[in-house]
Amino acid sequence: MLNEGTFMSGIDLAEYIQERMDTLGLSVTAAAERSGVSRQTWHKLMRADIQEAKLSTLMRVARTLETPAPTLLNLYFHSGRKRVNQGYGISTSSLL
């Protein structure tokens, strides 16, 4: 189990999301309803099967998981480093 001060370099985003959902007692359906993020996107995040995520989506996921946004973003970029190097990453188009 993680606490706020835990160094998370060995934990990927999918594992972290699942752990937080378990801790909070959230199902995918409940997380989707709370966040406004589709169940399909939650499933993709939990399988680490997402090529690009909008910043706004990651922010809503962080709020739903009651975790600091920088923690989730760090995990997204750390666990997704290979994907980012392959041309995948975060979409900021919704911020324009």
C-alpha positions as CSV (number, residue, x, y, z in Angstrom):
1,M,0.0,0.0,0.0
2,L,1.2,3.5,-0.9
3,N,1.3,6.5,1.2
4,E,1.9,10.1,0.2
5,G,5.6,10.0,0.7
6,T,6.3,6.8,-1.2
7,F,8.7,6.9,-4.1
8,M,6.7,5.6,-7.0
9,S,9.2,5.0,-9.8
10,G,8.6,1.2,-9.7
11,I,4.8,1.6,-9.9
12,D,3.2,2.1,-13.2
13,L,0.1,4.2,-13.8
14,A,-2.3,1.2,-14.3
15,E,-1.3,-0.4,-11.0
16,Y,-1.6,3.0,-9.2
17,I,-5.1,3.6,-10.6
18,Q,-6.2,0.1,-9.6
19,E,-4.8,0.5,-6.1
20,R,-6.5,3.9,-5.6
21,M,-9.8,2.5,-6.9
22,D,-9.5,-0.4,-4.5
23,T,-8.6,1.8,-1.6
24,L,-11.6,4.1,-2.3
25,G,-13.9,1.2,-3.0
26,L,-14.6,2.5,-6.5
27,S,-15.8,0.4,-9.4
28,V,-15.1,1.5,-13.0
29,T,-18.7,2.6,-13.3
30,A,-18.6,4.7,-10.2
31,A,-15.3,6.3,-11.2
32,A,-16.7,7.1,-14.6
33,E,-19.8,8.7,-13.1
34,R,-17.8,10.7,-10.6
35,S,-15.3,11.9,-13.1
36,G,-17.2,12.3,-16.3
37,V,-14.5,10.2,-18.0
38,S,-15.9,7.2,-20.0
39,R,-15.8,3.7,-18.7
40,Q,-13.8,2.8,-21.9
41,T,-11.1,5.3,-21.0
42,W,-10.9,4.1,-17.4
43,H,-10.5,0.5,-18.7
44,K,-7.8,1.6,-21.1
45,L,-5.9,3.5,-18.4
46,M,-6.2,0.4,-16.1
47,R,-4.8,-1.8,-18.9
48,A,-2.1,0.7,-19.8
49,D,-3.6,0.6,-23.2
50,I,-3.9,4.3,-23.9
51,Q,-1.8,6.1,-26.5
52,E,-2.6,9.7,-25.7
53,A,-4.6,11.2,-22.9
54,K,-5.9,14.7,-22.6
55,L,-4.6,16.7,-19.7
56,S,-8.2,17.5,-18.7
57,T,-8.9,13.7,-18.5
58,L,-5.9,13.1,-16.3
59,M,-6.9,16.0,-14.1
60,R,-10.4,14.5,-13.7
61,V,-9.0,11.0,-13.0
62,A,-6.7,12.5,-10.3
63,R,-9.6,14.3,-8.6
64,T,-11.7,11.1,-8.7
65,L,-8.8,9.1,-7.2
66,E,-8.3,11.8,-4.5
67,T,-4.6,12.0,-5.5
68,P,-2.5,15.1,-6.3
69,A,-2.5,15.8,-10.0
70,P,1.3,16.0,-10.1
71,T,1.6,12.5,-8.7
72,L,-0.7,11.1,-11.5
73,L,1.0,13.1,-14.2
74,N,4.4,11.9,-13.0
75,L,3.2,8.3,-13.2
76,Y,1.7,8.9,-16.6
77,F,4.9,10.2,-18.0
78,H,7.2,7.8,-16.1
79,S,5.2,4.7,-17.0
80,G,4.5,6.0,-20.5
81,R,8.1,7.1,-21.3
82,K,8.4,4.4,-24.0
83,R,5.0,5.5,-25.5
84,V,6.0,9.1,-25.4
85,N,9.3,8.3,-27.2
86,Q,7.2,6.4,-29.8
87,G,5.2,9.5,-30.6
88,Y,2.5,9.1,-28.0
89,G,1.9,11.4,-25.0
90,I,-0.4,13.9,-23.7
91,S,-2.7,16.0,-25.7
92,T,-3.0,19.7,-24.7
93,S,-5.2,20.6,-27.6
94,S,-8.2,20.9,-25.3
95,L,-6.3,23.7,-23.5
96,L,-6.3,26.0,-26.5
